[in-house]
Amino acid sequence: MMSVDEDDVEFSDLEASTEVWCPYCGEAVELLIDTGGGGLQEYVEDCEVCCQPWRVRLRISPDGSATAELATLDEA
């Protein structure tokens, strides 16, 4: 099986947003992705609808797809 070194991937060429759902209010929100942050990112961002803070865990695959997991700040 061939593996891809994330250091070799040009993240600046990948998609820059993905749709997510707020764990507080349930509204769909477009999450803007800072592709310059690399393939694995974790940060806190506020919902643009209800203003509650999310913990965002983001993975950008070498093929350009982004997977985001949102959780409330009190979730482990």
N, C-alpha and C positions, 0 to 999 in steps of 0.2 A: 504494500500500500504506500502511495506517495503522500508525503506530508508537505504542507506549505508553511514556510517561515513567515510569521506575521510581519516581520521587519522588511520583507520583500514586497509587501502589498502596498499599492499606492492608494491610501485611504481617501485622499482628496478627490479621487475620481468616482467615489461611490455615492449612492443615494444619500440625500441629506435630510430625510424626514421619514417618519413612520406613524401610523395611527395607533393610539393607545386609549385605554379607558381608565378614568380616574377611579382609584379604589375607594374614594370617599363618596363622590356624587354620581358616579357611573356614566358621566358624559364622555363622549368620544372627543379626543383632543389630538391634534397633530403635534407630535414630538419632533422638534428640530434637533438634528444630530450634528455635533461638532466633530466632523470626520478627522480633524487634525489631532483629536485626543487619542487616537489609536483604536485598535480592535477590541479592547476590553476597557470599559469605563464604568465607574460607579460614582454617583453624585446625587444631590438633593435638588429638586426643582418644584416650584409651586404650580398647582393646577390653575390654568387661566380662566376657569369657570368659577370654582368655589374657593380658590386661593389656599387650599390645604397643601401641606408639603408632602411630596412623594420621595421615596428612595428609588432611584432609577438604576437598574443594572442593565447595561447595554453591551451587546456583542455584535461586532460587524464581521461577517464571514468574508473570506477571500473572494467569493463570487459576487459580493456587493450587497447581499441581503443583511438586514439588520433585525435583531431580535431584542426586544426590550421587555424587562420584567419590572412591574411597579409594585410597591408595597407601601403601606403607611409607615411612618417613622417608628411607631411602637411595635411593629412586627420585626421579628428577628431575621 
